Amino acid sequence: MSTTNRFTTRLQQALHGLHLDEHPDRDALRKLVQTLDKKQRNRIVRAALRSYYEAQSLKPYQAELIKMQAHMERQGRKAIVLFDGRDASGKGGTIRRVTRYMNEKHYRVVALGKPTDEQQTELHMKRYIEQFPHAGEIVLFDRSWYNRAMVEPVMGFCTPAQYRDFMKQVSRYEQSFTADGTTLLKLYFSVSKAEQARRFDRRKADPLRQWKLSEVDLQAQSLWKEFSEKKFELLRRTHTDTNPWWVIRSDSKHLARLETMKLMLRTLPYRGRSRTLDFERNPDVCVRGDEEFKRMKKNRLKKQ
C-alpha cells in the first residue's frame, strides 16, 4: 500500500470514528492528501485520531447516561441541568455530547431567546418554569434564569433593582421546586481569557461557526472584569448546600465533557451502574462553587 493510501485509510478511520453523517469520499481525500507535505499530513492525522479517541473515551459514559435516563423514566423522576457560564466556554458542545445517544422522547434542550415585550412585564422565572420537566424527563437549559445574574446586568439588559431582586429571591425559588423531588444540577462553565479569545478568533474565521458570534460575544473580552465580578457574586450568593454550583473548567473541551457526564451520573442515582468505570471527580476540572469562590476571594485580596 502506498504512503498516500495508508494515510488516506488512517484518516478515513479516524473521521469515521466521529460518526459523520456521510463517510468521507476516498477519491476526494486522496486528492487532498496529494497536495499536502508530510508535516501537514501528520498534523491532520494526529488531530483526527485525537478526536476519534476522545469520542471513544466518552462512549462508556454515554452508555451510562442511557441507563440513568431509563431509570428516571421508570421511576417518574424529574431533573433540571443548567449550563451557564462565559461565552465560548463549551456549553453547547457539551450538551450535544451528553444527549447524543439519549432517548429523545424523555429529554429536552431549552435555549430561550430574548424575551418578548409581554414576557418582559411578567415574572422573570415564569418563562423558564413553563419549560420545566414532566415525570420521567430531563430538561437541559442552555443558559438559564441565571442570565439575570450575569449577562443582563453587565450588558444593561435589566435594571439594578431587577438584578438585586433576582439575587435575593432565586434560592427560595429553587428550594420550592426541588422540594417536590425535582433534582437541580447547576453547572458554570469557566474558560480562561486567552482560550476564549482563541475560540472567538476561530469563529470569526470559520464561515460554519460565524453564526455563533453574538452581541455579547463581541464584548466579552473587553468586559472580562465585569463578568468576573458577576461570577464572584453569583457563587457568593446563590451557591447553597441544597443547590450548589459546580464550576467546570473548560479550556480542555474533552475533559469538560467527560467531567460533566460523570457529575450527572453521580448526582442522579440509577440502577445498573458500571462497576469498572471511573466516576471520581477530577478536582482540576470539576470544582465545587464554594471552593471556586474561596479561590477568587483569595486572588482578590492579593491584588489589594
TISENU-598296 format. One line per 2 residues: number of its first residue (from 1); their letters; for each residue x, y, z of N, C-alpha, C. Coordinates in steps of 0.1 Angstrom, whole numbers, plus 5000, padded with zeros to 4 digits. Layout:
! TISENU-598296
NUM	A	X/Y/Z/X/Y/Z/X/Y/Z ~ ...
//
This chain:
! TISENU-598296
1	MS	5009/4988/5000/5000/5000/5000/5009/5012/5000 ~ 5006/5022/4991/5014/5034/4990/5012/5043/5003
3	TT	5022/5052/5004/5021/5061/5016/5008/5069/5016 ~ 5004/5074/5004/4992/5081/5002/4980/5073/5006
5	NR	4979/5061/5002/4968/5052/5005/4967/5049/5020 ~ 4979/5046/5026/4980/5044/5041/4974/5055/5048
7	FT	4979/5067/5045/4974/5079/5052/4959/5081/5050 ~ 4955/5079/5037/4940/5081/5035/4932/5071/5043
9	TR	4937/5059/5044/4929/5049/5052/4929/5053/5067 ~ 4940/5057/5072/4941/5061/5086/4931/5073/5089
11	LQ	4932/5083/5079/4923/5095/5081/4908/5091/5080 ~ 4905/5082/5071/4891/5077/5070/4887/5071/5082
13	QA	4895/5062/5088/4892/5055/5100/4889/5065/5112 ~ 4898/5075/5113/4897/5085/5123/4884/5093/5122
15	LH	4881/5097/5109/4870/5105/5107/4857/5097/5108 ~ 4857/5085/5105/4846/5076/5106/4842/5074/5121
17	GL	4852/5074/5129/4850/5073/5144/4843/5085/5150 ~ 4842/5096/5142/4835/5108/5147/4820/5107/5143
19	HL	4816/5096/5137/4802/5094/5133/4796/5106/5124 ~ 4804/5109/5114/4799/5119/5104/4787/5114/5097
21	DE	4779/5123/5092/4767/5118/5085/4770/5110/5073 ~ 4780/5114/5066/4784/5107/5054/4799/5103/5055
23	HP	4801/5091/5051/4815/5086/5051/4824/5094/5042 ~ 4836/5098/5045/4844/5106/5037/4847/5100/5023
25	DR	4846/5107/5013/4849/5102/4999/4864/5100/4997 ~ 4867/5087/4994/4881/5083/4993/4889/5090/4982
27	DA	4882/5092/4971/4889/5099/4960/4892/5113/4963 ~ 4882/5120/4969/4884/5134/4973/4895/5135/4984
29	LR	4895/5125/4993/4906/5126/5003/4920/5123/4997 ~ 4920/5114/4987/4933/5111/4981/4939/5124/4974
31	KL	4930/5131/4967/4934/5143/4960/4939/5153/4970 ~ 4932/5154/4982/4936/5164/4992/4950/5160/4997
33	VQ	4951/5147/5000/4964/5143/5006/4976/5146/4997 ~ 4974/5144/4984/4985/5147/4975/4989/5161/4974
35	TL	4981/5170/4979/4985/5185/4979/4993/5188/4992 ~ 4994/5179/5002/5000/5182/5015/5014/5177/5016
37	DK	5022/5184/5023/5035/5179/5026/5034/5169/5038 ~ 5045/5163/5042/5045/5152/5052/5041/5159/5066
39	KQ	5046/5170/5069/5043/5177/5081/5029/5180/5083 ~ 5022/5185/5072/5008/5188/5072/5000/5175/5074
41	RN	5004/5165/5067/4997/5152/5068/4997/5147/5082 ~ 5009/5147/5088/5010/5142/5102/5001/5150/5112
43	RI	5001/5163/5110/4994/5172/5119/4979/5169/5118 ~ 4974/5167/5105/4960/5165/5103/4956/5151/5109
45	VR	4964/5141/5106/4960/5128/5111/4961/5127/5126 ~ 4970/5134/5132/4971/5134/5147/4958/5141/5153
47	AA	4954/5152/5147/4942/5158/5152/4929/5150/5150 ~ 4929/5143/5138/4917/5134/5136/4917/5122/5145
49	LR	4929/5116/5147/4929/5105/5156/4927/5109/5171 ~ 4931/5121/5175/4929/5125/5188/4913/5127/5190
51	SY	4907/5133/5180/4892/5135/5181/4885/5121/5182 ~ 4890/5112/5174/4885/5098/5174/4886/5092/5188
53	YE	4898/5092/5194/4900/5086/5207/4892/5093/5218 ~ 4891/5106/5217/4883/5113/5227/4869/5109/5226
55	AQ	4864/5108/5214/4850/5104/5212/4848/5089/5218 ~ 4858/5081/5215/4857/5067/5220/4857/5067/5235
57	SL	4864/5075/5242/4865/5075/5256/4853/5080/5263 ~ 4844/5088/5256/4832/5092/5262/4821/5082/5261
59	KP	4822/5072/5251/4811/5063/5249/4806/5055/5261 ~ 4816/5050/5269/4811/5042/5281/4802/5051/5290
61	YQ	4805/5064/5291/4797/5072/5300/4784/5076/5293 ~ 4784/5077/5280/4772/5080/5273/4763/5068/5274
63	AE	4768/5056/5275/4760/5044/5277/4754/5044/5291 ~ 4761/5049/5301/4756/5050/5314/4745/5061/5315
65	LI	4746/5071/5307/4736/5081/5307/4723/5075/5302 ~ 4724/5066/5292/4711/5059/5287/4705/5051/5299
67	KM	4713/5044/5307/4708/5037/5318/4701/5046/5328 ~ 4708/5057/5331/4703/5067/5340/4689/5072/5336
69	QA	4689/5076/5323/4676/5081/5317/4665/5071/5318 ~ 4668/5058/5315/4658/5048/5315/4653/5046/5330
71	HM	4662/5047/5339/4658/5045/5353/4649/5057/5358 ~ 4652/5069/5354/4644/5081/5357/4630/5079/5351
73	ER	4630/5074/5339/4617/5072/5332/4608/5062/5340 ~ 4614/5051/5344/4607/5041/5351/4602/5046/5365
75	QG	4610/5054/5371/4607/5059/5385/4598/5072/5384 ~ 4597/5078/5373/4589/5090/5371/4596/5102/5378
77	RK	4610/5102/5378/4617/5113/5384/4619/5124/5374 ~ 4622/5136/5379/4624/5148/5371/4638/5154/5374
79	AI	4644/5160/5364/4657/5166/5366/4659/5178/5357 ~ 4666/5188/5363/4669/5201/5355/4684/5202/5356
81	VL	4691/5204/5345/4705/5207/5344/4707/5220/5338 ~ 4714/5229/5345/4717/5243/5340/4731/5243/5334
83	FD	4732/5248/5322/4745/5251/5316/4747/5266/5314 ~ 4754/5272/5324/4756/5286/5324/4771/5288/5323
85	GR	4775/5301/5322/4789/5304/5322/4793/5314/5311 ~ 4806/5315/5309/4811/5325/5299/4808/5321/5285
87	DA	4808/5331/5276/4806/5328/5262/4818/5320/5257 ~ 4816/5311/5248/4826/5302/5241/4832/5293/5251
89	SG	4825/5289/5262/4831/5280/5272/4827/5266/5270 ~ 4820/5263/5259/4818/5249/5256/4805/5243/5260
91	KG	4795/5251/5264/4783/5247/5269/4775/5238/5259 ~ 4773/5244/5247/4766/5238/5236/4772/5225/5232
93	GT	4785/5224/5230/4792/5212/5226/4790/5201/5237 ~ 4791/5205/5249/4789/5195/5260/4775/5189/5260
95	IR	4765/5198/5258/4751/5193/5258/4749/5183/5246 ~ 4755/5186/5235/4754/5177/5223/4760/5163/5226
97	RV	4771/5163/5233/4778/5150/5237/4769/5143/5247 ~ 4764/5150/5257/4756/5144/5268/4744/5137/5262
99	TR	4737/5144/5252/4724/5139/5247/4725/5131/5235 ~ 4737/5128/5230/4739/5122/5217/4732/5109/5215
101	YM	4732/5100/5225/4725/5087/5224/4713/5086/5233 ~ 4709/5096/5239/4698/5095/5249/4685/5094/5241
103	NE	4675/5090/5248/4661/5088/5242/4655/5102/5240 ~ 4653/5106/5228/4648/5120/5225/4634/5122/5231
105	KH	4627/5112/5234/4613/5114/5239/4613/5118/5254 ~ 4625/5116/5261/4625/5119/5275/4636/5129/5280
107	YR	4640/5137/5270/4648/5149/5274/4645/5160/5265 ~ 4647/5172/5270/4646/5184/5261/4658/5194/5264
109	VV	4663/5200/5253/4673/5210/5255/4665/5224/5252 ~ 4666/5233/5262/4659/5245/5261/4669/5257/5261
111	AL	4668/5265/5250/4677/5276/5248/4668/5288/5245 ~ 4663/5295/5255/4654/5306/5253/4660/5318/5247
113	GK	4654/5325/5238/4659/5337/5232/4655/5349/5240 ~ 4656/5361/5233/4653/5373/5240/4638/5373/5244
115	PT	4634/5377/5256/4620/5377/5260/4612/5387/5251 ~ 4600/5384/5249/4591/5393/5241/4587/5405/5250
117	DE	4581/5415/5244/4576/5426/5252/4567/5422/5263 ~ 4558/5412/5260/4549/5408/5270/4556/5400/5281
119	QQ	4566/5392/5278/4573/5384/5288/4581/5393/5297 ~ 4585/5405/5292/4593/5414/5300/4585/5420/5311
121	TE	4572/5420/5310/4563/5425/5320/4559/5415/5330 ~ 4563/5402/5328/4560/5391/5337/4571/5388/5346
123	LH	4569/5379/5356/4579/5374/5365/4590/5368/5357 ~ 4603/5371/5360/4614/5367/5353/4615/5351/5351
125	MK	4611/5344/5362/4612/5330/5362/4601/5323/5354 ~ 4590/5330/5351/4578/5324/5345/4582/5316/5332
127	RY	4589/5322/5323/4591/5315/5310/4600/5303/5311 ~ 4608/5303/5322/4616/5291/5325/4608/5280/5331
129	IE	4600/5284/5341/4591/5274/5348/4582/5267/5338 ~ 4578/5275/5327/4569/5268/5317/4576/5257/5310
131	QF	4589/5257/5311/4597/5246/5304/4602/5235/5313 ~ 4597/5235/5325/4602/5225/5335/4598/5211/5331
133	PH	4605/5201/5336/4603/5187/5331/4590/5181/5337 ~ 4585/5171/5329/4574/5163/5333/4580/5150/5340
135	AG	4572/5142/5346/4577/5130/5352/4585/5121/5342 ~ 4596/5117/5346/4605/5109/5337/4613/5116/5327
137	EI	4614/5129/5329/4621/5138/5319/4632/5146/5325 ~ 4642/5148/5316/4653/5157/5320/4653/5169/5310
139	VL	4654/5181/5316/4655/5193/5308/4669/5199/5310 ~ 4675/5202/5299/4689/5208/5300/4687/5223/5294
141	FD	4690/5232/5303/4689/5246/5299/4703/5251/5294 ~ 4703/5255/5281/4715/5261/5275/4714/5276/5278
143	RS	4719/5280/5289/4717/5293/5296/4703/5292/5303 ~ 4703/5298/5315/4691/5296/5323/4686/5310/5328
145	WY	4678/5309/5339/4673/5321/5346/4685/5329/5351 ~ 4697/5323/5352/4708/5330/5358/4714/5340/5348
147	NR	4708/5341/5336/4712/5352/5327/4710/5365/5334 ~ 4700/5366/5343/4698/5378/5351/4709/5381/5361
149	AM	4717/5371/5364/4727/5373/5374/4741/5376/5367 ~ 4741/5374/5354/4754/5376/5347/4753/5385/5335
151	VE	4748/5380/5324/4747/5387/5312/4739/5400/5312 ~ 4727/5399/5318/4718/5410/5318/4723/5422/5325
153	PV	4728/5421/5337/4733/5433/5344/4746/5439/5338 ~ 4754/5430/5333/4767/5435/5326/4763/5443/5313
155	MG	4754/5438/5306/4751/5444/5293/4740/5454/5294 ~ 4734/5456/5306/4724/5466/5307/4710/5462/5303
157	FC	4708/5449/5302/4695/5443/5298/4685/5443/5309 ~ 4689/5446/5321/4680/5447/5332/4684/5458/5341
159	TP	4675/5463/5350/4678/5474/5359/4686/5469/5371 ~ 4693/5477/5378/4699/5473/5391/4689/5467/5401
161	AQ	4677/5473/5401/4667/5468/5410/4663/5454/5406 ~ 4661/5451/5394/4657/5438/5389/4668/5428/5393
163	YR	4681/5432/5391/4692/5423/5395/4692/5420/5410 ~ 4690/5430/5418/4690/5428/5432/4679/5419/5437
165	DF	4667/5421/5431/4655/5413/5435/4657/5399/5431 ~ 4663/5397/5419/4666/5383/5415/4675/5376/5424
167	MK	4686/5383/5428/4696/5376/5437/4691/5373/5450 ~ 4681/5381/5455/4675/5379/5468/4666/5367/5468
169	QV	4659/5365/5457/4648/5355/5456/4651/5342/5450 ~ 4662/5341/5442/4664/5329/5433/4666/5316/5441
171	SR	4673/5317/5453/4675/5305/5460/4662/5300/5466 ~ 4653/5309/5470/4639/5304/5475/4631/5298/5464
173	YE	4632/5304/5452/4625/5297/5441/4630/5283/5439 ~ 4643/5281/5439/4649/5268/5436/4645/5258/5447
175	QS	4645/5263/5459/4641/5254/5470/4626/5249/5469 ~ 4618/5258/5463/4604/5255/5462/4601/5244/5452
177	FT	4609/5244/5441/4606/5233/5431/4615/5221/5432 ~ 4625/5222/5440/4633/5210/5444/4627/5202/5455
179	AD	4618/5209/5463/4612/5203/5474/4602/5192/5470 ~ 4597/5193/5457/4588/5182/5453/4595/5170/5446
181	GT	4609/5170/5448/4616/5159/5443/4624/5161/5430 ~ 4622/5173/5424/4630/5176/5412/4644/5178/5415
183	TL	4653/5172/5408/4667/5173/5410/4672/5185/5402 ~ 4680/5194/5408/4686/5205/5401/4701/5205/5401
185	LK	4707/5205/5390/4722/5205/5389/4726/5217/5382 ~ 4734/5226/5389/4738/5239/5383/4753/5238/5379
187	LY	4755/5240/5366/4769/5240/5361/4773/5254/5356 ~ 4785/5258/5360/4790/5271/5355/4803/5267/5347
189	FS	4803/5270/5334/4814/5267/5325/4824/5279/5325 ~ 4836/5276/5329/4846/5287/5331/4858/5284/5321
191	VS	4860/5294/5313/4871/5293/5303/4881/5305/5305 ~ 4894/5303/5303/4904/5313/5305/4902/5324/5294
193	KA	4907/5336/5297/4905/5347/5288/4913/5344/5275 ~ 4924/5339/5276/4932/5336/5264/4925/5325/5255
195	EQ	4920/5315/5261/4913/5304/5254/4900/5310/5248 ~ 4893/5318/5255/4881/5324/5249/4884/5332/5237
197	AR	4895/5340/5238/4899/5348/5226/4902/5340/5214 ~ 4909/5328/5217/4913/5319/5206/4900/5314/5199
199	RF	4890/5310/5207/4878/5304/5202/4870/5315/5194 ~ 4870/5327/5199/4863/5338/5191/4870/5340/5178
201	DR	4883/5340/5178/4890/5342/5165/4887/5331/5155 ~ 4886/5319/5161/4882/5308/5152/4868/5309/5146
203	RK	4859/5314/5154/4845/5317/5149/4845/5327/5138 ~ 4853/5338/5140/4853/5349/5131/4858/5344/5117
205	AD	4868/5334/5117/4875/5330/5105/4867/5318/5098 ~ 4858/5312/5106/4852/5300/5100/4837/5303/5097
207	PL	4834/5302/5084/4820/5305/5080/4810/5296/5086 ~ 4814/5284/5090/4805/5274/5096/4802/5277/5111
209	RQ	4810/5286/5117/4809/5290/5131/4805/5304/5133 ~ 4805/5312/5123/4803/5327/5124/4789/5330/5130
211	WK	4779/5321/5128/4766/5323/5134/4766/5323/5149 ~ 4777/5317/5155/4777/5316/5170/4781/5330/5176
213	LS	4786/5339/5168/4790/5352/5174/4778/5361/5176 ~ 4777/5366/5188/4765/5374/5192/4771/5388/5197
215	EV	4761/5396/5200/4765/5409/5205/4772/5408/5218 ~ 4769/5399/5226/4776/5396/5239/4790/5391/5237
217	DL	4791/5382/5227/4804/5376/5224/4814/5387/5220 ~ 4810/5396/5212/4818/5406/5207/4824/5416/5218
219	QA	4817/5416/5229/4821/5424/5240/4827/5417/5252 ~ 4827/5403/5251/4831/5395/5263/4845/5398/5267
221	QS	4854/5400/5258/4868/5402/5262/4870/5415/5269 ~ 4864/5426/5263/4866/5439/5269/4858/5440/5282
223	LW	4848/5432/5285/4841/5432/5297/4844/5421/5306 ~ 4856/5415/5304/4860/5403/5312/4860/5406/5327
225	KE	4865/5417/5331/4865/5420/5346/4851/5421/5351 ~ 4841/5427/5344/4828/5429/5348/4821/5415/5350
227	FS	4823/5406/5340/4817/5393/5341/4823/5385/5352 ~ 4836/5387/5355/4843/5380/5366/4836/5385/5380
229	EK	4833/5398/5381/4827/5403/5393/4813/5397/5395 ~ 4806/5395/5384/4793/5389/5385/4794/5374/5388
231	KF	4804/5367/5383/4806/5353/5387/4809/5352/5402 ~ 4817/5361/5407/4820/5362/5421/4807/5363/5430
233	EL	4799/5372/5426/4786/5375/5433/4777/5363/5432 ~ 4777/5357/5420/4768/5345/5418/4772/5334/5427
235	LR	4785/5331/5429/4789/5320/5437/4787/5324/5452 ~ 4789/5336/5455/4788/5340/5469/4774/5340/5474
237	RT	4764/5343/5465/4750/5345/5470/4741/5334/5466 ~ 4744/5326/5456/4735/5316/5451/4740/5301/5452
239	HT	4752/5299/5457/4757/5286/5460/4752/5282/5474 ~ 4744/5271/5474/4738/5267/5487/4741/5252/5489
241	DT	4740/5247/5501/4742/5233/5504/4732/5224/5496 ~ 4720/5230/5495/4709/5222/5489/4711/5222/5474
243	NP	4714/5234/5468/4715/5235/5454/4729/5242/5450 ~ 4740/5234/5451/4753/5240/5449/4756/5243/5434
245	WW	4765/5251/5432/4771/5253/5419/4783/5244/5417 ~ 4785/5239/5405/4797/5232/5401/4803/5239/5390
247	VI	4816/5243/5392/4824/5250/5381/4831/5240/5373 ~ 4829/5240/5360/4836/5232/5350/4846/5240/5343
249	RS	4859/5237/5345/4869/5244/5338/4871/5238/5325 ~ 4869/5246/5314/4866/5240/5301/4876/5244/5290
251	DS	4889/5248/5294/4899/5250/5284/4901/5238/5276 ~ 4900/5226/5282/4900/5213/5275/4886/5209/5274
253	KH	4881/5210/5261/4867/5207/5259/4864/5192/5262 ~ 4873/5183/5259/4871/5169/5261/4870/5166/5276
255	LA	4879/5172/5284/4878/5169/5299/4865/5175/5305 ~ 4861/5187/5300/4849/5193/5305/4837/5184/5302
257	RL	4837/5179/5290/4825/5170/5286/4825/5157/5295 ~ 4837/5152/5297/4838/5139/5305/4834/5142/5319
259	ET	4839/5153/5325/4836/5156/5339/4821/5159/5341 ~ 4815/5166/5331/4800/5168/5331/4792/5156/5332
261	MK	4796/5146/5323/4789/5133/5323/4790/5126/5336 ~ 4803/5126/5342/4805/5119/5354/4797/5126/5366
263	LM	4797/5139/5366/4789/5146/5376/4774/5143/5375 ~ 4769/5143/5363/4755/5139/5362/4752/5125/5367
265	LR	4761/5116/5364/4759/5102/5368/4760/5100/5383 ~ 4768/5109/5389/4769/5108/5404/4757/5115/5410
267	TL	4752/5125/5404/4741/5133/5410/4727/5126/5409 ~ 4726/5119/5398/4713/5113/5395/4714/5097/5397
269	PY	4712/5092/5409/4714/5078/5411/4705/5069/5402 ~ 4710/5058/5398/4703/5048/5390/4708/5034/5392
271	RG	4700/5025/5388/4704/5011/5390/4712/5006/5378 ~ 4721/4997/5380/4729/4991/5370/4742/4998/5366
273	RS	4746/5007/5376/4759/5014/5373/4770/5005/5371 ~ 4779/5008/5361/4791/5000/5358/4800/5000/5370
275	RT	4806/4988/5373/4815/4987/5384/4829/4989/5380 ~ 4832/4991/5367/4845/4992/5362/4849/5006/5358
277	LD	4839/5015/5355/4842/5028/5351/4846/5037/5363 ~ 4854/5047/5360/4859/5057/5370/4849/5069/5370
279	FE	4842/5070/5381/4832/5081/5383/4838/5092/5392 ~ 4850/5091/5397/4856/5100/5406/4858/5114/5399
281	RN	4856/5124/5407/4857/5138/5402/4872/5141/5400 ~ 4875/5148/5389/4888/5154/5386/4888/5168/5392
283	PD	4895/5170/5403/4894/5183/5410/4900/5195/5403 ~ 4908/5192/5392/4914/5202/5384/4904/5207/5374
285	VC	4893/5200/5371/4883/5204/5361/4870/5206/5367 ~ 4865/5198/5376/4852/5200/5382/4854/5204/5397
287	VR	4849/5217/5400/4852/5223/5413/4839/5228/5419 ~ 4837/5225/5432/4825/5230/5439/4825/5245/5439
289	GD	4813/5251/5438/4812/5265/5437/4818/5272/5449 ~ 4817/5267/5461/4822/5273/5473/4838/5273/5473
291	EE	4843/5263/5467/4858/5262/5466/4863/5272/5456 ~ 4856/5274/5445/4859/5284/5435/4858/5298/5440
293	FK	4847/5300/5448/4845/5313/5455/4857/5317/5464 ~ 4862/5307/5472/4873/5309/5481/4886/5313/5473
295	RM	4887/5306/5462/4899/5309/5453/4898/5323/5448 ~ 4887/5327/5443/4885/5340/5437/4887/5351/5448
297	KK	4882/5348/5460/4883/5358/5471/4898/5359/5475 ~ 4905/5349/5475/4919/5349/5478/4927/5357/5468
299	NR	4924/5355/5455/4931/5363/5445/4927/5377/5445 ~ 4915/5381/5449/4911/5395/5451/4919/5402/5462
301	LK	4921/5395/5473/4928/5400/5484/4943/5402/5480 ~ 4949/5394/5472/4962/5395/5468/4964/5408/5460
303	KQ	4954/5411/5452/4955/5423/5443/4953/5436/5450 ~ 4948/5436/5463/4946/5448/5470/4958/5454/5476
//
